[in-house]
Amino acid sequence: MKGWMAYAFMAFTCVLHAQLDSLTWDATAWGQHRSNALSHELGRLLVRGGHIDRSLIDAARLAHEGEMGAFGYTSGVAVNWRILGPWKESNAHVCGSFQFKSLGDVRWTPELFDLAFAGNAGHLGRWDVLDGSRVRSGTWLQAAIGLEGANQNRIELGLVYRMQSTDARIRNGHFYVSEELDFVTGYVRGHVGWAEGGSWGLATNAEWHFLRAEAPFAFHMRLQNFGFVVSPDWTELQVDTLVETTGLTWTGPGLSVESIAQSAGASEVLSTANQRFRFALMPFRIDASFEYPLGPRSGWDVQTQIGDWMPVPRAVTGYRRAIGKQWQAGLQLVAGGWGRLRPAAWARWRKPGEHAWMLFIEDPFGWGSKSAYGRGITLRYQNL
């Protein structure tokens, strides 16, 4: 029995090796998180628990600078492949990709942060706006197949299976406490929704590359995960209520001290909506990059990314240089996304005709400082 298993394993290895020799492929694994207001130390305490020092709260309040607070993360693995032989005696090649991705986005108003962590002592006599505060996340698998033409231009159609999806949002909300502490009013209209099971859908990936020998520059456009999913079971908890109090007397539609005492308040304030089918767009992303040579061994790069639930576009610019015959490295500045300006660095090692490795680190200082606001790492292998 063991002999047959060893023979089957050797046969499988030979077939796999033969198949890999007939195509080119690359694999990328990444993970990053970023915030414009929450430091590593404060974020760790919020997730794992522990004593939150007042200085951490004050530093986060200053970091908001009057803007919406934001936190985002993304991680995953992607594999792209292309068959070396042409498809049906044409110049096109069959190509495809596989992707596993997890994405999350959290946003909040500065007023909501203050109310949650510092109380309303400094907010008396002013309206606190809660509009736009949101939490959403998703995890999905995608398998796609398509065609690749000249200059590595390609288009793919993929099947998507979204394993997990949540969405919570305050559409409209405000809170007010009078300076005399004799009047309080608050209003919230929002929802919390989640998929009871998996969701299926379709998505398109596309790339277009401008590469010309006579042109002194190169331009690239990429579209990822442009499509939709259908959730067979979507549950949504909705809230739409106004709360007011004068002195110790509570009034307002749907909520009062009396209704709470009778255990009827929650059912009047909250309502549940169940949708048999829910159509939703995928969190797609568009990348545009520009490469300009500064010399035979150096160049300047600019890249812009939009989508992926990022609150603002992400912009990257930097300098790259070849070092010897096998190494290439670069230094970059990154702005936008879920955070403000930060540095990045990358290095690529290539063995001509065989393979190449690339390592990209976003915000290297974030890996050793508790006061940093994010970190990221990307590792890529390319079969040449």
WOJO-V752051 format. One record per backbone hydrogen bond with DSSP energy under -1.0 kcal/mol. NH is the residue of the N-H (numbers start at 1). CO is the residue of the C=O. If there is no record, write none. Layout:
((NH,CO) (NH,CO))
This chain:
((5,1) (6,2) (7,3) (8,4) (9,5) (10,6) (11,7) (12,8) (13,9) (14,10) (15,11) (16,12) (17,13) (18,14) (19,15) (20,16) (21,17) (23,20) (24,82) (26,80) (27,381) (28,78) (29,379) (30,76) (31,377) (32,74) (33,375) (34,72) (35,373) (36,70) (40,372) (41,370) (43,39) (44,40) (45,41) (46,42) (47,43) (48,44) (49,45) (57,53) (58,54) (59,55) (60,56) (61,57) (62,58) (63,59) (64,60) (67,64) (69,108) (71,106) (72,34) (73,104) (74,32) (75,102) (76,30) (77,100) (78,28) (79,98) (80,26) (81,96) (82,24) (83,94) (84,22) (87,92) (93,148) (95,146) (96,81) (97,144) (98,79) (99,142) (100,77) (101,140) (102,75) (103,138) (104,73) (105,136) (106,71) (107,134) (108,69) (113,109) (114,110) (115,111) (116,112) (117,113) (118,114) (119,114) (123,120) (125,177) (126,123) (128,175) (130,173) (132,170) (133,130) (134,107) (135,168) (136,105) (137,166) (138,103) (139,164) (140,101) (141,161) (142,99) (143,159) (144,97) (145,157) (146,95) (147,155) (148,93) (149,153) (153,150) (154,207) (155,147) (156,205) (157,145) (158,203) (159,143) (160,201) (161,141) (162,199) (163,139) (164,139) (166,137) (167,193) (168,135) (169,191) (170,133) (171,189) (172,189) (174,187) (175,128) (176,185) (178,183) (181,178) (184,245) (185,176) (186,243) (187,174) (188,241) (189,172) (190,239) (191,169) (192,237) (193,167) (194,235) (195,165) (196,233) (199,162) (200,230) (201,160) (202,228) (203,158) (204,226) (205,156) (206,223) (207,154) (208,221) (210,219) (218,291) (219,210) (220,289) (221,208) (222,287) (223,206) (224,285) (226,204) (228,202) (229,280) (230,200) (231,278) (234,275) (235,194) (236,273) (237,192) (238,271) (239,190) (240,269) (241,188) (243,186) (244,251) (245,184) (246,249) (247,182) (249,246) (251,244) (255,252) (260,256) (261,257) (262,258) (263,260) (264,259) (265,259) (268,264) (269,265) (270,266) (271,238) (273,236) (275,234) (278,231) (280,229) (282,227) (284,282) (285,224) (286,306) (287,222) (288,304) (289,220) (290,302) (291,218) (292,300) (294,298) (295,298) (299,320) (300,292) (301,318) (302,290) (303,316) (304,288) (305,314) (306,286) (308,284) (310,307) (314,305) (315,335) (316,303) (317,333) (318,301) (319,331) (320,299) (321,329) (322,297) (323,327) (327,323) (328,348) (329,321) (330,346) (331,319) (332,344) (333,317) (334,342) (335,315) (339,336) (342,334) (344,332) (345,361) (346,330) (347,359) (348,328) (349,357) (350,326) (351,355) (354,351) (355,351) (356,382) (357,349) (358,380) (359,347) (360,378) (361,345) (362,376) (363,343) (366,363) (367,364) (368,365) (375,33) (376,362) (377,31) (378,360) (379,29) (380,358) (381,27) (382,356) (383,25) (384,354))
